[in-house]
Amino acid sequence: METVIVQINNHYAFDFLKNLEALNVIKVLSRQSERMMPAIDTFSDRSARILEIRSITENAHIDLTNFCFNRDEANNYDE
C-alpha cells in the first residue's frame, strides 16, 4: 500500500475521488481546507468550503421545530 498526497484542482476530480473511496479503491486519510491552499477558482473554492462545513457539522443536529424568525427584532440594534 502506498500513500500519496494530491491537490484537487476542480470539483469533478474531487467527485471522482469520492466515488473511488465509496468503492473502497482509495481511502482519504485527511483533508486540508482550501483556506490553507492558494485559491484555484471561485467554484472549487466554494465547493471546498461547503464540503468542509458539511464534514464539520455532519453530526450536529439542531431542532428548529418552533423557531420563528422576527425580522424587526433582528434589525433592532438599539437594545
URMONOR-V465854 format. One line per field, one symbol per residue. ss: DSSP state (a for helix, b for strand, c for the rest). burial: 1 if it has 16 or more other ideal C-beta (glycine too) atoms within 10 Angstrom, else 0. A space follows every 50 residues. Layout:
ss = ???
burial = ???
This chain:
ss = ccccccccccaaaaaaaaaaaacccccccccccaaacccccaaaaaaaaa aaaaaaacccccccccccccaaaaccccc
burial = 00000001000001000000000000000000010000000001001100 10000000000000000000000000000
